[in-house]
Amino acid sequence: MSDKKSIIMKGVAVSDAMDKTIVVAVDTFKTHRKYLKKFIFTKKYKVHDPENKYSVGDKVIFQSCKPISKDKKFIVVED
């Protein structure tokens, strides 16, 4: 049995159109290898929201879990 650590991330909800699912955008700073310029990299994740509690613009903390569907592999963490 593997002892994997769950990934915890923070982001902002950008869509809540789906039932029990929100889309969360996570911004990270990356550095270009050659020019060493820093830039913002945005990635969107589909996150399971069982109570449909979060809406667009809310700050969300979520963590990885077992796959719920084809795209959803994260669940909202209660504060």
N, C-alpha and C positions, 0 to 999 in steps of 0.2 A: 504494500500500500504506500503510495507516494505521499509525502508531506508537503504539499504545495502551499505557499502563502497566498492569501487573497490580496488582490490589488485594490487599493482604495484611492479614488480620484475625486476631484472637485471640479465643478463646471456650472454653466448656466443653461437652463432649459430654453431651447429655441423653438420647440414644437410640442404640442400636446393634442394633436388631431386624432391620434389612434387611441383605441380603448385600452386602458391599463398599460400604456407605453408612453414614454416621453423621449424626445431626442435631446441629448445634452452635448453642448459644444465645450471642449476642453482646449485651452490655449497653453502652449508650452513655448519656451524660448529655445531656439536652436542656433548653432553657430556654423557658418559656412566653412568647409574644410580648407579651402584655398585662401579666401579673402578674409576670413575670421570676422565677418560681419554677423551681428546677431539679428535674427528675424523671428517673427511670431509664426508658429505653426499651429493650425486649428484642426482638430479632428472631432468628428461627431460620433456619438455612441447611442444606440437604442437601449434604454434602461427600463426595467420592469417597475411599474408604479401600481401596486395592486388596489389602492384605494382611490386612484385618480385625484390625488391630493395636490399635486404640483401643476403650475401653469407656466406660461411663457414669461421669462424674466426672473424666475426664482433661482436662487443659488442652491445647488444640489450636491450632496456627498453620496457617492455610490461605490459599490465594491463588486468584485467578480464573484460569480457563482456558477453552478452547473448550467448548461445551456437550457433556456426555457423555450426558445424557438430557434429558427435558422439564424436570425440576426441578434437576438437578445441573449447576452451572456453576463449581464450586470443587473443588480437590484439596488434600489434606493435604501440607504442606511438611515434609520431613525435617529434623530439627534437626542 
